[in-house]
Amino acid sequence: VSLGVLASGSGSNLEAIAQAISEGRLNAKIEVLIYNNPDAYVRQRAERLGIPAVLLNHRHYKSREALDAAIIEVLQAHHVDLVIMAGWMRVVTQVLIDAFPDRILNIHPSLLPSFPGIHAIDQALNYGVKIAGCTVHIVSLEVDCGPILQQAAVPVLPDDTPSSLQQRIQVQEHSIYPKAIAEYCQKL
Ligand code: GRF
């Protein structure tokens, strides 16, 4: 299965997926990384992993739809079957969903449907939940919605900070995302 990864930041999930592939836990190939922030660390990871990286800076597009159209062009040029959002901080439009119906996955750092959106970890801490976690789901138009494929829970500890909780969650992300992709690929 040919994967296209969309990422905006550090890219630790990209790396975890690449590692699962190289260890034979995931039968797929990452054909291309698309990133939107010129300085994102994910670019350096892609270079090290030998993954072609394409910068599509959203600031240069008039609308979300125009960015998505450019994304589709790159994905199709690389014959991508499945789109993997790994810390992609742009809101998706119907344009991308129509081009890849039920073929876009996302990972979110909460136990959805709790705490969708960009402040999930802060909100979980502020709310005082005792269990946090992460979710892999199929992308639908509404942000952080769509059918759930995998979840993992972690405890929230009394002295947690956003960063300590995030680190605990990310360990689980790196474990469930490759697994969820592998299972989903079997159904394609
Ligand atoms: C992850 O925590 C993911 O849940 C969220 O963005 C973060 C991306 O991390 N959507 P990384 O760039 O893969 O390290």
Residues whose N, C-alpha, C, O or C-beta is under 5 A from the ligand:
A	BS01	GRF	G9 S10 G11 S12 N13 L14 A86 G87 I107 H108 P109
